[in-house]
């Protein structure tokens, strides 16, 4: 099995920094591309039926800030001589990480 793609979930924690360093080193050895993934999880206390869901403007502003922050991580990937991309999705983090990994694996196998 040849690894062609490394998925790195980014939650902006110090652990994500370490994971990115490790993933970049691994991707360099394997000559793999890197996808940086951030999952925006809906607040547990809010729901559309409660009328407390964040507004579309808030979500758009949040996505803009996240993309700007993710661009810094992508710069580190490209500075290491690697191809990379950013993915920002909405949902439950563990499920979105699994779904993204499966989707990227299928795309890499084509």
C-alpha positions as CSV (number, residue, x, y, z in Angstrom):
1,X,0.0,0.0,0.0
2,X,1.4,3.4,-1.0
3,X,0.3,6.4,1.0
4,X,-0.4,9.3,-1.3
5,X,-2.4,11.5,1.0
6,X,-2.1,12.6,4.7
7,X,-5.1,14.1,6.4
8,X,-4.3,16.5,9.4
9,X,-7.2,17.6,11.5
10,X,-6.5,21.1,12.9
11,X,-8.3,22.4,16.0
12,X,-5.7,25.2,16.6
13,X,-4.4,23.5,19.8
14,X,-0.8,22.9,20.6
15,X,-1.4,19.2,19.8
16,X,-2.5,20.2,16.3
17,X,0.8,22.0,15.9
18,X,2.7,18.8,16.8
19,X,0.4,16.7,14.6
20,X,1.2,19.0,11.7
21,X,4.9,18.8,12.2
22,X,4.7,15.0,12.3
23,X,2.4,14.8,9.3
24,X,4.6,17.1,7.2
25,X,7.7,15.0,8.0
26,X,5.8,11.8,7.1
27,X,4.4,13.3,3.9
28,X,7.9,14.4,2.8
29,X,9.2,10.8,3.2
30,X,6.2,9.4,1.4
31,X,6.0,12.2,-1.2
32,X,2.3,12.5,-0.2
33,X,0.0,15.5,-0.4
34,X,-1.5,17.0,2.7
35,X,-5.0,18.0,3.5
36,X,-5.6,20.3,6.5
37,X,-9.1,19.8,7.9
38,X,-11.0,21.9,10.4
39,X,-14.4,20.9,11.6
40,X,-16.9,23.6,12.8
41,X,-19.1,21.9,15.3
42,X,-22.5,23.3,16.0
43,X,-23.0,24.4,19.6
44,X,-24.5,21.7,21.7
45,X,-26.8,24.1,23.4
46,X,-28.3,25.6,20.2
47,X,-30.6,24.2,17.7
48,X,-32.6,25.5,14.8
49,X,-35.8,24.5,16.6
50,X,-34.8,26.6,19.6
51,X,-34.2,29.8,17.6
52,X,-30.7,30.0,19.0
53,X,-28.7,28.9,15.9
54,X,-25.9,31.2,14.9
55,X,-26.8,33.6,12.1
56,X,-25.6,33.0,8.6
57,X,-23.5,36.2,8.9
58,X,-21.8,34.9,12.1
59,X,-21.1,31.6,10.4
60,X,-19.6,33.4,7.3
61,X,-17.4,35.5,9.5
62,X,-16.3,32.5,11.5
63,X,-15.4,30.6,8.3
64,X,-13.4,33.6,7.1
65,X,-11.4,33.8,10.3
66,X,-10.8,30.0,10.2
67,X,-9.7,30.1,6.6
68,X,-7.2,32.9,7.4
69,X,-5.8,30.9,10.3
70,X,-5.7,27.7,8.2
71,X,-3.7,29.6,5.5
72,X,-0.9,29.9,8.0
73,X,-0.8,26.2,8.5
74,X,-0.9,25.7,4.7
75,X,2.1,28.0,4.4
76,X,4.0,25.7,6.6
77,X,3.1,22.7,4.4
78,X,4.1,24.4,1.2
79,X,7.3,25.7,2.8
80,X,8.2,22.1,3.5
81,X,8.0,21.5,-0.3
82,X,4.6,19.7,-0.1
83,X,1.4,20.0,-2.0
84,X,-1.5,20.8,0.3
85,X,-5.1,22.0,0.5
86,X,-7.5,23.2,3.2
87,X,-10.9,21.8,4.0
88,X,-13.3,23.4,6.4
89,X,-16.5,21.5,7.0
90,X,-19.5,21.6,9.5
91,X,-20.5,18.7,11.7
92,X,-19.4,16.4,14.5
93,X,-15.6,16.3,14.4
94,X,-14.9,12.6,14.6
95,X,-17.5,11.8,12.0
96,X,-16.3,14.6,9.6
97,X,-12.7,13.4,10.0
98,X,-13.7,9.9,9.1
99,X,-15.9,11.0,6.2
100,X,-13.2,13.3,4.8
101,X,-10.5,10.6,5.1
102,X,-12.7,8.1,3.2
103,X,-13.6,10.7,0.5
104,X,-10.0,11.7,0.0
105,X,-8.8,8.1,-0.1
106,X,-11.4,7.2,-2.8
107,X,-10.3,10.3,-4.8
108,X,-6.6,9.4,-4.4
109,X,-7.2,5.9,-5.7
110,X,-8.7,7.1,-9.0
